[in-house]
């Protein structure tokens, strides 16, 4: 998020000074690191939690369409950035990988058919296919087909136009541009405090983690995009808008496979359904990752727990975040989210055998020696104040002060995939006067700025084909291209 904001500001306000402080010695070493996330490039093509089924059997597509609209904005900005030298070598950070929703069982099969029918007439999802033919399943997903008992009905929503995104490589390129275009980027520097001045500006207190040297930086605007570390800094800033907010840290792990023989048998990101009562973050998925041009496989996530707010954080992060202003929110969530607690306990006690058994739902012939357990990024879910208590949210929340001098990002998913629309929102909120003068430049970056592409098939076709060409994704299509049904 911070890298994206910095790059946009260097374009719209090149005479402004931009300074970035990164706590670690490398860019994107926390949740944006490619092995710390699934790299889906969330576009709602395969994530079933974005398309809930209603009591009458219909499927609500509102969230899926909204998330996909946001991802289209990011695609357009990345394409503009390639054409204007902000980014380079698109295959370093984005690759074409099909996105697939997968279910088994007759009832789930009916749901996936209803999901397909609810989405396929929307231009953003027009290329989707519905598949329930075992032979076609085996042809497209051989690793998942071997040893599978097809007496248990299966179904897929197959979207050929999905992508795999290395958000670490993307962030490093964006930060490289910020530095090369006149901004200052400091690694190994931790922001320790934020003090607001009488004129509305901020004194940012920074410590060099290598030398211990401390300094103060004066700024008219501050963006806190510190991942799990954002909440403590917003609390230190003392803005009323952050009062009552809390955070609940959840760590994660994946099984990783780099065996070339197995990797060659699976080229897709396949998402299933979360277990009944499990939170959205527990949705199982088998993902192809492409990192430094080498494919690999990830399966998970397996949840864990740590009081740290960052993978390289401190065990005091959670207790230190509990303040008088958010105590009621934190306690309220603790009482109401017993399902999450039970889920975390079951995950923490899961053995290696249990993890492989979970994997066998996707890879029936999986054996432990082909897979290694890796610790993924640390996520801090938002606890938002509500009434006298609080509510746990599994998403992102951008908050800003009333005067627009500071903004920050809380939460986890979908995160980086929607960084561009989130940061455009920050600019509009915090710089309302400048935003109108920036609009022509922003419209060059994002040609669909202010337009819902799902309502404008012609414009969608135009920007889709442009971005597909520039990003070397090879997925040009007509906006009204119908999907297919492959069934028996």
Rosetta blueprint (number, residue, H / E / L):
1 X L
2 X H
3 X H
4 X H
5 X H
6 X H
7 X H
8 X H
9 X H
10 X H
11 X H
12 X H
13 X L
14 X L
15 X L
16 X L
17 X L
18 X L
19 X E
20 X E
21 X E
22 X E
23 X L
24 X L
25 X L
26 X L
27 X L
28 X L
29 X L
30 X L
31 X L
32 X L
33 X L
34 X H
35 X H
36 X H
37 X L
38 X L
39 X L
40 X L
41 X L
42 X L
43 X L
44 X L
45 X L
46 X L
47 X L
48 X H
49 X H
50 X H
51 X L
52 X L
53 X E
54 X L
55 X L
56 X L
57 X L
58 X L
59 X E
60 X L
61 X L
62 X H
63 X H
64 X H
65 X H
66 X H
67 X H
68 X H
69 X H
70 X H
71 X H
72 X H
73 X H
74 X H
75 X H
76 X H
77 X H
78 X H
79 X H
80 X H
81 X H
82 X H
83 X H
84 X L
85 X L
86 X L
87 X L
88 X L
89 X L
90 X H
91 X H
92 X H
93 X L
94 X E
95 X E
96 X E
97 X L
98 X L
99 X E
100 X E
101 X E
102 X E
103 X E
104 X E
105 X L
106 X H
107 X H
108 X H
109 X H
110 X H
111 X H
112 X H
113 X H
114 X H
115 X H
116 X H
117 X H
118 X H
119 X H
120 X L
121 X L
122 X L
123 X H
124 X H
125 X H
126 X L
127 X L
128 X L
129 X E
130 X E
131 X E
132 X L
133 X L
134 X H
135 X H
136 X H
137 X H
138 X H
139 X H
140 X H
141 X L
142 X H
143 X H
144 X H
145 X H
146 X L
147 X L
148 X L
149 X L
150 X L
151 X L
152 X L
153 X L
154 X E
155 X E
156 X E
157 X E
158 X E
159 X E
160 X L
161 X L
162 X L
163 X E
164 X E
165 X E
166 X L
167 X H
168 X H
169 X H
170 X H
171 X H
172 X H
173 X H
174 X H
175 X H
176 X H
177 X H
178 X H
179 X H
180 X H
181 X L
182 X L
183 X L
184 X E
185 X E
186 X E
187 X E
188 X L
189 X E
190 X E
191 X E
192 X E
193 X E
194 X E
195 X E
196 X E
197 X L
198 X L
199 X L
200 X L
201 X L
202 X E
203 X E
204 X E
205 X E
206 X E
207 X E
208 X E
209 X L
210 X L
211 X L
212 X L
213 X L
214 X E
215 X E
216 X E
217 X E
218 X E
219 X E
220 X L
221 X L
222 X E
223 X E
224 X E
225 X L
226 X L
227 X H
228 X H
229 X H
230 X H
231 X H
232 X H
233 X H
234 X H
235 X H
236 X H
237 X H
238 X L
239 X L
240 X H
241 X H
242 X H
243 X L
244 X L
245 X L
246 X E
247 X E
248 X E
249 X E
250 X E
251 X E
252 X E
253 X E
254 X E
255 X E
256 X E
257 X E
258 X L
259 X L
260 X H
261 X H
262 X H
263 X H
264 X L
265 X L
266 X L
267 X L
268 X L
269 X E
270 X E
271 X E
272 X L
273 X L
274 X L
275 X L
276 X L
277 X L
278 X L
279 X L
280 X H
281 X H
282 X H
283 X L
284 X L
285 X E
286 X E
287 X E
288 X E
289 X E
290 X E
291 X E
292 X L
293 X L
294 X E
295 X E
296 X E
297 X E
298 X E
299 X E
300 X E
301 X E
302 X E
303 X E
304 X E
305 X L
306 X L
307 X L
308 X L
309 X L
310 X L
311 X L
312 X L
313 X L
314 X L
315 X L
316 X L
317 X H
318 X H
319 X H
320 X H
321 X H
322 X L
323 X L
324 X L
325 X L
326 X L
327 X H
328 X H
329 X H
330 X H
331 X H
332 X H
333 X H
334 X H
335 X H
336 X H
337 X L
338 X H
339 X H
340 X H
341 X H
342 X H
343 X H
344 X H
345 X H
346 X H
347 X H
348 X H
349 X L
350 X L
351 X L
352 X H
353 X H
354 X H
355 X H
356 X H
357 X H
358 X H
359 X H
360 X L
361 X L
362 X L
363 X L
364 X L
365 X L
366 X L
367 X L
368 X H
369 X H
370 X H
371 X L
372 X E
373 X E
374 X E
375 X E
376 X L
377 X L
378 X L
379 X E
380 X E
381 X E
382 X E
383 X E
384 X E
385 X E
386 X E
387 X L
388 X L
389 X E
390 X E
391 X E
392 X E
393 X E
394 X L
395 X L
396 X E
397 X E
398 X E
399 X E
400 X E
401 X L
402 X L
403 X L
404 X L
405 X L
406 X E
407 X E
408 X E
409 X E
410 X E
411 X E
412 X L
413 X L
414 X L
415 X H
416 X H
417 X H
418 X H
419 X H
420 X H
421 X H
422 X H
423 X H
424 X H
425 X H
426 X H
427 X H
428 X H
429 X H
430 X H
431 X L
432 X H
433 X H
434 X H
435 X H
436 X H
437 X H
438 X H
439 X H
440 X H
441 X H
442 X H
443 X H
444 X H
445 X H
446 X L
447 X L
448 X L
449 X L
450 X L
451 X L
452 X L
453 X H
454 X H
455 X H
456 X L
457 X H
458 X H
459 X H
460 X H
461 X H
462 X H
463 X H
464 X H
465 X H
466 X H
467 X H
468 X H
469 X H
470 X H
471 X L
472 X L
473 X L
474 X L
475 X L
476 X L
477 X L
478 X L
479 X L
480 X L
481 X L
482 X L
483 X L
484 X L
485 X E
486 X E
487 X L
488 X L
